[in-house]
Amino acid sequence: MLAELSLLVLCVLRIATALSNITIDDQDERINYVPSSSWHRVEGRNWDIGGGHMLSENTDAYAEITMTCMCPTSSSTSGLWTHMRLVVSSFYFYSALYPYGIMTDIFLDGILIKTADLQDYDSTDDGSGGGTVASAIVASFTGTTSKQHTIRVGIPSGEDIPGYAVVDAFL
């Protein structure tokens, strides 16, 4: 009985640890801005996580972060805990929305996952200005596998796409 209770406590602790969220703001040293001279910080008042975001208009610029994803597995042969498998690893990309056309490409492991449309269509398009909608999840990557993953943010290609590379935060 004590052994089963101890195993249950260990499993719950492992699950609680696996379900932790970590926010990585745009100023975190784990984010690599290339070339660094093409990026600048924009104060975001109350719209951005951490009070601002990084921005580039250079079509060759990108921001990249590599994280090791651990999808824990646990198994036991006692009682109800005969087999338990959790895949809890996901990545989320945060950005504010802006009162004009702005798009950002987001890649996972070299594959374009999403061209994020960051325009606030409820505001008058004035062609410039700060955020009008607070930072929220604009792209997500769920069900990743246990390995290193690289997220890259860049400017979409194409003449008709209003592109900027914007980095506010990752979760």
C-alpha positions in Angstrom: 0.0 0.0 0.0 2.8 2.4 0.9 4.7 1.5 -2.3 1.6 2.2 -4.4 1.0 5.5 -2.7 4.6 6.5 -3.2 4.4 5.6 -6.9 1.2 7.6 -7.2 2.9 10.7 -5.6 5.9 10.3 -8.0 3.6 10.1 -11.0 1.6 13.2 -10.0 4.8 15.1 -9.4 6.1 14.1 -12.8 2.9 15.1 -14.5 2.9 18.5 -12.7 6.4 19.1 -13.8 5.6 18.2 -17.4 2.7 20.6 -17.5 4.7 23.6 -16.6 4.6 26.6 -19.0 7.7 28.6 -19.6 7.4 32.1 -21.2 10.4 33.2 -23.2 10.1 37.0 -23.9 11.7 38.8 -26.8 14.7 39.9 -24.8 15.6 36.4 -23.6 19.2 35.4 -24.5 18.0 32.1 -25.9 16.6 33.9 -28.9 19.1 34.4 -31.7 18.4 37.5 -33.9 20.2 37.3 -37.2 21.7 39.7 -38.2 21.4 41.5 -34.9 21.9 44.9 -36.5 18.6 44.4 -38.5 16.5 44.0 -35.3 15.3 46.8 -33.0 13.1 46.8 -29.9 9.7 48.5 -30.1 8.1 49.5 -26.9 4.6 48.1 -26.9 3.0 49.9 -24.0 0.5 47.5 -22.5 0.1 45.5 -25.8 3.2 43.3 -25.6 4.4 40.7 -23.1 7.3 42.3 -21.2 6.4 45.8 -22.5 7.8 45.5 -26.0 8.7 43.3 -29.0 11.5 42.9 -31.5 11.0 44.0 -35.1 12.8 43.7 -38.4 12.0 44.9 -41.9 15.1 43.2 -43.5 13.9 40.3 -45.7 17.1 38.4 -44.9 16.6 38.7 -41.1 15.2 36.0 -38.9 14.9 35.2 -35.2 15.5 31.6 -34.0 15.2 29.7 -30.8 16.0 26.0 -30.3 14.4 24.1 -27.4 14.6 20.5 -26.3 11.2 19.0 -26.1 10.7 16.2 -23.5 7.5 14.2 -23.9 7.6 12.1 -20.7 6.4 8.5 -20.5 5.8 6.6 -17.3 4.7 3.0 -16.8 4.1 0.8 -13.9 2.7 -2.7 -13.4 0.8 -2.0 -10.2 -3.0 -1.4 -9.9 -4.6 1.3 -12.0 -1.2 2.7 -13.2 -0.5 -0.1 -15.7 0.4 2.3 -18.5 0.4 6.0 -18.7 1.7 8.1 -21.6 1.6 11.9 -21.8 2.5 14.0 -24.7 2.4 17.5 -23.2 4.9 19.4 -25.3 3.7 22.3 -27.4 5.0 25.7 -28.5 3.1 28.9 -28.8 4.0 32.1 -30.5 2.6 35.4 -29.1 2.1 38.7 -30.9 0.0 41.8 -30.6 -2.2 42.8 -33.5 -1.7 46.0 -35.5 -3.9 48.5 -37.4 -2.4 47.8 -40.8 -1.3 44.8 -42.9 1.5 42.8 -41.3 2.4 39.2 -41.7 5.2 37.1 -40.2 6.4 33.6 -41.3 6.8 31.0 -38.6 8.9 27.8 -39.2 9.3 24.7 -37.1 12.3 22.6 -37.9 12.7 24.3 -41.3 9.2 23.8 -42.4 6.8 26.8 -42.8 4.0 26.2 -40.3 2.1 29.4 -40.6 2.2 32.8 -42.1 0.7 34.7 -39.2 -1.7 37.6 -40.1 -1.1 40.2 -37.4 -3.6 42.8 -38.6 -6.3 44.0 -36.4 -9.2 44.2 -38.8 -11.4 46.0 -36.3 -9.2 49.1 -36.4 -8.9 51.7 -39.1 -5.9 50.8 -41.3 -3.7 53.8 -40.9 -0.5 52.2 -42.4 1.5 52.5 -39.2 1.3 52.6 -35.4 1.6 50.5 -32.4 -0.5 47.5 -31.4 -4.2 47.8 -31.0 -4.9 44.3 -29.6 -2.9 42.9 -26.7 -0.5 40.1 -27.3 -2.1 36.6 -27.6 -1.3 33.3 -29.2 -1.2 33.6 -33.0 0.4 30.3 -33.8 0.8 27.0 -32.0 2.6 23.8 -32.6 1.1 20.9 -30.6 2.0 17.2 -30.3 5.7 17.6 -31.0 8.1 14.8 -30.5 10.9 14.3 -27.9 13.8 16.0 -29.6 15.3 19.4 -30.2 13.0 21.7 -32.2 14.0 25.0 -33.8 11.4 27.8 -34.3 12.3 30.5 -36.8 10.5 33.7 -37.4 11.0 35.7 -40.6 9.5 37.9 -43.3 7.2 36.3 -45.8 8.4 36.3 -49.4 6.3 38.0 -52.2 5.8 41.6 -53.2 2.1 41.7 -52.2 2.7 40.6 -48.6 3.2 43.3 -46.0 6.0 41.5 -44.2 7.7 42.2 -41.0 9.4 39.8 -38.6 7.9 40.3 -35.2 8.9 38.5 -32.0 7.1 39.2 -28.8 7.2 35.9 -26.8 7.2 32.1 -27.0 5.5 29.8 -24.5 
